[in-house]
Amino acid sequence: MIRDSEPSLTLTDTSEQAKAGQRVEPALRGSVLVLIQFDVCEEIRLEQLRQIFGARKLELPSFKHPAPGYVRYERPPVVETIEPLVLESGERLDGQIKYYDYGVLSVVFELPFSGDWDTLVRLGSRWVSDVDFSGHASRIARQRLERAAPALVKPYSDWLSEDYFIFHVRDVVESPSAVAAHGERIAQIVRGETAMLSEGERNEILQSRISYYPNDLAVIGWNAAFLYDTQAGAETAIQLLEYANSQLLEFRYYDELLTRELDGVYDFLEEGTGLWARWRTARAASKLHTVLLDVNELTEHADNAIKFLSDMFSARLYKLAAAKVGVPDYKTLVKEKLQTAEDLYSFMVEQFHQSRAFVLELMVVIILIIDLIFLFKGKSL
């Protein structure tokens, strides 16, 4: 979502030359992007959505640079441009919405900027801590989904959400290779802090950095990332960060869904252990197995939504981004709960079979007793 346009915000230059009234070239130029994502339904029918929007083909991304050929979506999201968001501070952010087929909606706000390092640090801290981007994005998303409702499969009443900030610097006045020397400022930007960080915290943040050329840099945090790259180069990283956060959102939903289902199964099993309760486990086991199949299918769908074609750096970048935002942790939780659900399903099926076998044996015994009664009655006559 990065464009070749004049910056809409000029950050104040605090250098001595600026104070003396001399014209100073801004130290940095780039864009700040805010990603707000919502898990809104089980699936979005993208072709139907395109028809609702007027049958125009919407590609990813919608700005000048095409999606890199070595990072491809199985089904590219539908992209819709929205009205700019004007904050109380007067900042005007361009916006767009991306609809992913696995049920995630992503609202992206962008503010081009130019200025110095210190003012970018203050901007990042204010946006991360003080601005309610989620509230603005939720209002916009609900308005759009009223129109897109026919394309939604099994919409959710309550939405899980994730937000993420990307600070993209594309131009610097100093030598490009000197950007890495500003590790202290970069760490503050990634954490959304204006106060100086400890050396240990700074080192921990900067360990999550990755570069391909000497003049590019990506530092990935759990809530924000700093990118120094060309517009085309940063586009790949932005897509991968957005995808990693959407995966986190999906696995969070599956984790909560499985937690509710398992709690229901435990409650059912605690209600009674008698013969009739065991006989009713067939229906409960069938419901649990349906949930298992659905979750397995949906997780595989979200997990394989993007492909890397002969580009190991993009794969490494995605792996780093996914690890920092917590995708592997939630994926592990989901797998563990799926295994627990499988074990419970097997136990419930076994309980049902034991109950059925007992009932059948009881029926055989009753039939034998009836036969014996009639046999002895016949002899007595």
C-alpha positions as CSV (number, residue, x, y, z in Angstrom):
1,M,0.0,0.0,0.0
2,I,3.0,2.3,-0.5
3,R,2.8,5.0,-3.1
4,D,5.1,7.4,-4.8
5,S,3.4,10.6,-3.5
6,E,4.4,13.6,-1.6
7,P,4.4,13.1,2.2
8,S,1.2,14.1,3.9
9,L,2.9,14.6,7.2
10,T,6.3,16.4,7.8
11,L,7.8,15.4,11.1
12,T,9.5,18.3,12.9
13,D,13.3,18.5,12.4
14,T,15.0,19.2,15.7
15,S,18.5,19.7,14.4
16,E,20.6,22.8,15.1
17,Q,20.4,23.7,11.4
18,A,16.6,23.7,11.6
19,K,16.7,25.9,14.7
20,A,18.9,28.3,12.9
21,G,16.3,28.7,10.2
22,Q,18.3,26.8,7.5
23,R,16.5,24.4,5.1
24,V,17.4,20.9,6.1
25,E,16.7,17.8,4.0
26,P,14.5,15.4,6.1
27,A,16.5,12.6,7.5
28,L,13.9,10.0,6.8
29,R,11.1,9.5,4.2
30,G,8.6,6.6,4.2
31,S,5.2,5.5,5.5
32,V,3.6,4.2,8.7
33,L,1.0,1.5,8.1
34,V,-1.6,0.3,10.6
35,L,-3.0,-3.2,10.1
36,I,-6.3,-4.0,11.9
37,Q,-7.6,-7.5,11.2
38,F,-10.8,-9.2,12.2
39,D,-11.9,-12.8,12.0
40,V,-15.5,-12.3,10.7
41,C,-16.7,-15.6,9.3
42,E,-15.7,-19.1,8.4
43,E,-15.2,-18.3,4.7
44,I,-15.6,-15.4,2.3
45,R,-16.7,-16.3,-1.3
46,L,-14.3,-14.0,-3.2
47,E,-15.9,-14.3,-6.6
48,Q,-19.3,-13.5,-5.2
49,L,-17.8,-10.6,-3.3
50,R,-16.3,-9.2,-6.6
51,Q,-19.8,-9.3,-8.1
52,I,-21.2,-7.4,-5.2
53,F,-18.6,-4.7,-5.6
54,G,-19.5,-4.3,-9.3
55,A,-17.7,-7.1,-11.1
56,R,-14.4,-5.1,-11.2
57,K,-11.3,-7.2,-10.7
58,L,-9.4,-6.2,-7.6
59,E,-5.8,-7.3,-7.5
60,L,-3.2,-7.4,-4.6
61,P,-1.9,-4.9,-4.1
62,S,-4.0,-2.1,-5.5
63,F,-1.2,0.5,-5.8
64,K,1.6,0.7,-8.4
65,H,3.8,-2.3,-7.5
66,P,2.4,-5.7,-8.5
67,A,2.6,-8.6,-6.0
68,P,6.0,-10.3,-6.2
69,G,6.0,-13.3,-8.4
70,Y,7.6,-15.5,-5.8
71,V,5.0,-14.9,-3.1
72,R,1.6,-16.0,-4.2
73,Y,-1.8,-16.4,-2.6
74,E,-3.8,-19.5,-3.5
75,R,-6.7,-17.1,-3.8
76,P,-5.6,-13.4,-3.9
77,P,-7.7,-11.3,-1.5
78,V,-10.3,-8.8,-2.8
79,V,-9.1,-5.2,-2.1
80,E,-11.4,-2.3,-1.7
81,T,-10.3,1.3,-1.3
82,I,-12.0,3.2,1.5
83,E,-12.4,6.8,2.4
84,P,-9.4,8.4,4.2
85,L,-9.4,8.4,8.0
86,V,-8.9,11.8,9.6
87,L,-7.7,11.7,13.2
88,E,-8.4,14.3,15.9
89,S,-4.8,15.4,15.4
90,G,-5.6,16.3,11.8
91,E,-3.5,13.5,10.3
92,R,-5.1,12.1,7.2
93,L,-4.6,8.4,6.5
94,D,-5.4,6.6,3.2
95,G,-7.1,3.3,3.7
96,Q,-8.2,0.0,2.1
97,I,-9.8,-3.3,3.1
98,K,-8.6,-6.7,2.1
99,Y,-11.0,-9.7,2.2
100,Y,-9.3,-13.1,2.6
101,D,-11.1,-16.3,1.6
102,Y,-10.5,-17.9,4.9
103,G,-12.7,-15.4,6.7
104,V,-10.3,-12.6,7.7
105,L,-10.9,-9.0,6.9
106,S,-7.9,-6.6,7.1
107,V,-8.2,-2.8,7.3
108,V,-5.0,-1.0,6.4
109,F,-4.3,2.7,7.1
110,E,-1.3,4.5,5.7
111,L,0.4,7.8,6.6
112,P,3.3,8.9,4.5
113,F,5.9,10.9,6.5
114,S,9.2,12.8,6.3
115,G,11.3,13.9,9.3
116,D,14.0,12.8,11.8
117,W,14.5,9.8,14.0
118,D,13.4,11.3,17.3
119,T,10.1,12.6,15.9
120,L,9.3,9.2,14.3
121,V,9.9,7.6,17.7
122,R,7.3,10.0,19.3
123,L,4.9,9.4,16.4
124,G,5.2,5.6,16.9
125,S,4.6,5.8,20.6
126,R,1.6,8.0,20.3
127,W,0.0,5.8,17.6
128,V,0.6,2.5,19.4
129,S,-0.6,3.8,22.8
130,D,-3.1,6.5,22.3
131,V,-5.0,6.2,19.0
132,D,-8.0,3.8,18.9
133,F,-7.4,2.4,15.4
134,S,-9.3,-0.7,16.3
135,G,-12.5,1.3,17.0
136,H,-12.2,3.2,13.7
137,A,-11.5,0.0,11.8
138,S,-14.3,-2.0,13.4
139,R,-16.9,0.7,12.5
140,I,-15.7,0.8,8.9
141,A,-15.6,-3.0,8.6
142,R,-19.1,-3.5,9.9
143,Q,-20.5,-1.0,7.5
144,R,-18.8,-2.7,4.6
145,L,-19.9,-6.2,5.7
146,E,-23.5,-5.2,5.6
147,R,-23.1,-4.9,1.8
148,A,-20.9,-8.0,1.6
149,A,-23.1,-10.2,3.8
150,P,-24.3,-12.6,0.9
151,A,-20.6,-13.6,0.4
152,L,-20.0,-14.5,4.0
153,V,-20.2,-18.2,5.1
154,K,-21.3,-18.7,8.7
155,P,-20.6,-15.1,9.9
156,Y,-19.6,-14.7,13.6
157,S,-21.4,-12.3,15.9
158,D,-18.3,-11.7,18.0
159,W,-15.0,-10.9,16.2
160,L,-11.5,-11.6,17.3
161,S,-9.1,-8.8,16.3
162,E,-5.3,-8.2,15.9
163,D,-3.5,-4.9,15.2
164,Y,0.0,-4.4,13.9
165,F,2.1,-1.4,13.0
166,I,4.7,-1.2,10.3
167,F,7.2,1.7,10.1
168,H,8.6,1.7,6.6
169,V,11.6,4.0,5.8
170,R,12.4,4.1,2.1
171,D,14.9,7.0,1.9
172,V,17.6,8.3,4.3
173,V,19.9,11.3,4.0
174,E,22.8,9.5,5.4
175,S,24.5,6.4,4.0
176,P,22.0,3.6,3.7
177,S,24.4,1.2,5.5
178,A,24.4,3.6,8.5
179,V,20.7,2.8,9.3
180,A,21.6,-0.2,11.3
181,A,23.7,2.1,13.6
182,H,20.4,3.6,14.8
183,G,19.5,0.4,16.7
184,E,18.5,2.3,19.8
185,R,15.9,4.4,18.0
186,I,14.7,1.4,15.9
187,A,14.2,-0.6,19.1
188,Q,12.1,2.2,20.6
189,I,10.0,2.4,17.4
190,V,9.3,-1.3,17.4
191,R,8.3,-1.3,21.1
192,G,6.3,2.0,20.8
193,E,8.4,3.6,23.6
194,T,9.8,7.1,23.9
195,A,11.9,6.2,27.0
196,M,15.4,4.8,26.5
197,L,15.3,1.0,26.7
198,S,17.8,-1.1,28.6
199,E,20.7,-2.7,26.7
200,G,19.2,-6.2,27.3
201,E,15.8,-5.2,25.9
202,R,17.4,-3.4,22.9
203,N,19.5,-6.5,22.1
204,E,16.5,-8.8,22.4
205,I,14.6,-6.7,19.9
206,L,17.4,-6.3,17.5
207,Q,18.0,-10.1,17.4
208,S,14.9,-10.3,15.3
209,R,16.4,-8.5,12.4
210,I,16.9,-9.8,8.9
211,S,18.6,-8.4,5.7
212,Y,19.1,-9.5,2.2
213,Y,21.3,-6.6,0.9
214,P,23.6,-4.4,2.9
215,N,21.2,-1.5,2.3
216,D,18.0,-3.1,3.6
217,L,16.8,-4.1,7.1
218,A,13.7,-5.6,8.7
219,V,13.3,-5.7,12.5
220,I,10.3,-7.7,13.5
221,G,8.5,-7.3,16.9
222,W,5.3,-8.8,18.3
223,N,3.3,-5.6,17.9
224,A,5.2,-3.6,15.3
225,A,8.0,-3.9,12.7
226,F,10.6,-1.5,11.3
227,L,11.4,-1.8,7.6
228,Y,14.1,-0.1,5.6
229,D,13.8,-1.0,2.0
230,T,12.7,0.2,-1.4
231,Q,8.9,0.4,-2.1
232,A,9.0,-2.8,-4.1
233,G,11.2,-4.6,-1.6
234,A,9.0,-3.6,1.4
235,E,5.8,-4.8,-0.4
236,T,6.8,-8.4,0.1
237,A,7.6,-7.9,3.8
238,I,4.3,-6.1,4.4
239,Q,2.3,-8.9,2.7
240,L,4.1,-11.5,4.8
241,L,3.5,-9.6,8.1
242,E,-0.1,-9.2,7.2
243,Y,-0.4,-12.9,6.5
244,A,1.4,-13.9,9.7
245,N,-1.0,-11.8,11.7
246,S,-4.1,-13.2,9.9
247,Q,-2.8,-16.7,10.7
248,L,-2.4,-15.7,14.4
249,L,-6.0,-14.5,14.3
250,E,-7.3,-17.8,12.8
251,F,-5.4,-20.0,15.3
252,R,-6.7,-17.9,18.2
253,Y,-10.2,-18.5,17.0
254,Y,-9.6,-22.3,16.6
255,D,-8.1,-22.4,20.1
256,E,-11.1,-20.7,21.6
257,L,-13.5,-22.9,19.6
258,L,-11.8,-26.1,20.8
259,T,-11.7,-24.9,24.3
260,R,-15.5,-24.4,24.3
261,E,-16.1,-27.7,22.7
262,L,-13.9,-29.6,25.1
263,D,-15.5,-27.9,28.1
264,G,-18.9,-29.0,26.8
265,V,-17.6,-32.6,26.4
266,Y,-16.2,-32.6,30.0
267,D,-19.5,-31.2,31.3
268,F,-21.4,-33.9,29.4
269,L,-19.2,-36.7,30.8
270,E,-19.5,-35.4,34.3
271,E,-23.3,-35.3,34.2
272,G,-23.7,-39.0,34.6
273,T,-21.9,-42.3,34.0
274,G,-25.0,-44.5,33.9
275,L,-26.2,-46.8,31.1
276,W,-28.5,-44.2,29.6
277,A,-25.8,-41.5,29.7
278,R,-23.3,-43.8,27.9
279,W,-26.0,-44.6,25.3
280,R,-26.3,-40.8,24.6
281,T,-22.5,-40.4,24.0
282,A,-23.0,-41.4,20.3
283,R,-24.6,-38.1,19.5
284,A,-22.0,-36.1,21.5
285,A,-19.1,-38.0,19.9
286,S,-20.6,-37.4,16.5
287,K,-20.8,-33.6,17.2
288,L,-17.2,-33.5,18.5
289,H,-15.9,-35.4,15.4
290,T,-17.6,-32.9,13.1
291,V,-15.9,-30.1,14.9
292,L,-12.5,-31.9,14.6
293,L,-13.0,-32.3,10.8
294,D,-14.0,-28.7,10.4
295,V,-11.1,-27.4,12.4
296,N,-8.6,-29.6,10.6
297,E,-9.9,-28.4,7.2
298,L,-10.0,-24.8,8.1
299,T,-6.5,-24.8,9.7
300,E,-5.1,-26.4,6.6
301,H,-6.8,-23.8,4.4
302,A,-5.4,-20.9,6.4
303,D,-2.0,-22.6,6.7
304,N,-1.6,-23.1,2.9
305,A,-3.1,-19.8,1.7
306,I,0.3,-18.4,0.6
307,K,3.1,-20.1,-1.3
308,F,6.8,-19.3,-1.6
309,L,8.1,-20.1,-5.1
310,S,11.9,-20.6,-5.0
311,D,12.5,-17.7,-2.6
312,M,14.1,-18.9,0.7
313,F,14.6,-15.3,2.0
314,S,10.8,-14.6,1.9
315,A,10.3,-18.0,3.6
316,R,12.8,-17.0,6.3
317,L,11.2,-13.6,6.7
318,Y,7.8,-15.2,7.1
319,K,9.1,-17.7,9.6
320,L,10.6,-14.9,11.7
321,A,7.4,-12.8,11.5
322,A,5.2,-15.8,12.5
323,A,7.4,-16.6,15.4
324,K,7.5,-13.1,16.8
325,V,3.7,-12.6,16.6
326,G,3.0,-16.0,18.2
327,V,1.7,-18.2,15.4
328,P,3.7,-21.3,16.3
329,D,2.6,-21.0,20.0
330,Y,-1.1,-20.9,19.1
331,K,-0.7,-23.6,16.4
332,T,0.8,-25.9,19.1
333,L,-2.1,-25.2,21.4
334,V,-4.6,-26.0,18.6
335,K,-2.7,-29.2,17.8
336,E,-2.7,-30.3,21.4
337,K,-6.4,-29.6,21.8
338,L,-7.1,-31.5,18.6
339,Q,-5.2,-34.5,20.0
340,T,-7.2,-34.2,23.2
341,A,-10.4,-34.1,21.3
342,E,-9.4,-37.1,19.3
343,D,-8.7,-39.0,22.5
344,L,-12.0,-38.0,24.0
345,Y,-13.8,-39.0,20.8
346,S,-12.2,-42.4,20.9
347,F,-13.1,-42.8,24.6
348,M,-16.7,-41.7,23.9
349,V,-17.1,-44.1,21.0
350,E,-15.7,-46.9,23.1
351,Q,-18.1,-46.1,25.9
352,F,-21.0,-46.1,23.4
353,H,-19.9,-49.5,22.0
354,Q,-19.7,-50.9,25.6
355,S,-23.2,-49.7,26.4
356,R,-24.6,-51.1,23.2
357,A,-22.9,-54.4,23.8
358,F,-24.3,-54.5,27.3
359,V,-27.8,-53.7,26.1
360,L,-27.6,-56.4,23.4
361,E,-26.4,-58.9,26.0
362,L,-29.2,-57.8,28.3
363,M,-31.8,-58.3,25.6
364,V,-30.4,-61.8,24.9
365,V,-30.7,-62.7,28.6
366,I,-34.2,-61.4,28.7
367,I,-35.2,-63.4,25.6
368,L,-33.7,-66.5,27.2
369,I,-35.6,-65.9,30.4
370,I,-38.8,-65.4,28.5
371,D,-38.2,-68.6,26.5
372,L,-37.4,-70.5,29.8
373,I,-40.6,-69.2,31.4
374,F,-42.7,-70.4,28.4
375,L,-40.9,-73.7,28.4
376,F,-41.5,-74.4,32.1
377,K,-45.1,-73.2,31.7
378,G,-45.6,-75.7,28.8
379,K,-44.2,-78.6,30.9
380,S,-46.4,-77.7,33.9
381,L,-49.5,-77.9,31.7
